[in-house]
Amino acid sequence: SFAYFTIKDRLPQILTRVIDTLHRHKNEFFEEHGEKGVEAEKRAISFLSKLRNELQTDKPVTPLEDELPDAALWNQYLDYQRNLPNGSGEPSWFQSPWLYVECYMYRRIHAALAQNPPIDNFDVFKEGKAQNFFESQEAVIALCTYFQELLKNIKDLDEKQLQEELFKLLQVSLWGNKCDLSFSAGQDSSQKSSPLQSLENMVPYILVNDMEKVWSLLVNAKKNRTERSNVRVDIILDNAGFELVSDLVLADFLLSSKLADEVYFHGKSIPWYVSDTTKHDFNWTIKQLGSANHMWMSRCGINWEGNLKKGVWVFCDHMFWTLPHDFSSMSEVAPDLYAELQKSNLLLFKGDLNYRKLTGDRKWEYSVPFHQALNKFHPAPLCSLRTLKSDTQVGLKPGQGEQIQASEAEWMVSGKYGVVQFDAVL
């Protein structure tokens, strides 16, 4: 299965890169922290080498031994896996749900650093994320330029034109999801060309296209808003780099077009899945844009700083996003987060990992309705913007998946296809 090759090949590659990254920063740790820094680096590397060995030799998954706030929840989840009626008893790396062991690996990487001060705040994936951002410069410039030109006459656009622009920026945000470093095991995954030029050609690859539903929800929310009720959109972020910029442009468009009054961004509280967005990545990206020597890039960055200061943009992170649980258990495991999402008019879930957690990462029949696969996770109307990089997909027309499968064996994992998949709260 695709899961097997991910665990067997891709995860050890990612661990090897992490170890290599720590090696390369040895001098920096010494300069900053003296011998203590070097000792911490050695301990972290030995912890990670042991982890890599456990993974490659299919050892049982062990309880977390750190004192971090989420450790108890992780260990409860391990017990839950041990006691599954159809399970094999002791979960091991190759005899467990893929989603669980993959999340578990990233949590163990975090522990390797968190337990080894003074390098406990070092993000082993930061360089890759920065590199992706810089290598996507042309695409970022093209997008910022397009958007700033659009803002000049946004007040004069009629409904039809606004809808067209929303659809364009939703698609840029969708295809921005191709820039994923955990998918390429940290290899170059930047966006080289202008994302706007190829949108027309990409439409046939959107297997479920619910953009009309997103539009009518936003337009109705705007018409029904009162003095006291703001229209709020929440974006559950995926990758830093170009994808994040495409999400920020979309968020700015929602405010500038008055389709939304406030946007909440949800990122990860620890480095996750190589390129996922943390608070540091979020702030760093806006600062990079603000200080760029390109007029429209810096205009975007400065405006976005302003949105954060004014409180119309809010960044939040919550430990739940880096737990192994499906979203269907959020109301139980993280009732505070579930209640927060219930305040939203629309939740936009970015990317493949969020999709896997929305649908429980199961081998569904392709035609099972999205609503059913969400398994009672309905805090607010939601939409998944996702390019397919794992073999879970629901909500297709009867025969649609089988037809593609006949000519393209890899269609579910190549990132070539995407979905804009909507579900309203019934």
NORCORHU-V495501 format. One line per field, one symbol per residue. phi: phi as a letter, one per 20 degrees, with the letter a starting at -180 (. if undefined). psi: psi as a letter, one per 30 degrees, with the letter a starting at -180 (. if undefined). burial: # if it has 9 or more other C-alpha atoms within 8 Angstrom, else .. A space follows every 50 residues. Layout:
phi=???
psi=???
burial=???
This chain:
phi=.fffffffdfffffffffffffgfegffffffcmggffffffffffffff gffgffdlfffdffdedfgegfffffffggffefgdednefcgddbgggf ffggfffffgfgegecfedfdfefdggffffgfffegffffffffgffff fgcffefegffffgfffffffffffgffecfffelnfgcfeedffefegg fegfeefccdfgffgffffffffefdgedeeddddefdefnggfgffffg ffffffemfbdbcddddeecgblmdfedgffffffffgfgefedgfffgg gfffgfgfffnedcdccbggfddeffffdgfeecgffgfffffeebddee nfffffffdmldeffgegfggffflmebfagcbddbefcbecbcmefgnf ffffgfdcfegecemfdbcdddbefe
psi=leeeeeeeeeeeeeeeeeeeeeefgeeeeeeegaeeeeeeeeeeeeeeee eeeeefghlkkllkglglfgeeeeeeeeeeeegkeglgcjklefhlkeee feeeeeeeeeeeeefilggfgkjffeeeeeeeeefgeeeeeeeeeeeeee fegfffkleeeeeeeeeefeeeeeffffijffeghflkgljelkfffgee ffeffjekjgeeeeeeeeeeeeegklefjkkkkkjjlckabeeeeeeeee eeeeefggflfkkkkjakflkkhdglkleeeeeeeeeeeeglhkeeeeee eeeeeeeeefgfkkkklkfefhlfklffgefeeifeeeeeffflfkkjjk leeeeefegghlilkfgkkeeeffhgjielklkkjkkjglhkklgllkfe eeeeeefjegffgfgfllkjkkklk.
burial=...#####.##########.##...#..##..##.###.##.###.###. ##.###.####.........#..##.##..##....#...###..#.### ####.#########.#####...##..###.##.###########.##.. #..#..#....##..#################.###..####.##...#. .....######..##..##.##..#....##################.## #######.###########.#########.##..######.#...##### ##.##.##...####################..##.###.#..####### ##.########....#####..##..#############.######.... #..##.....#####.#######...
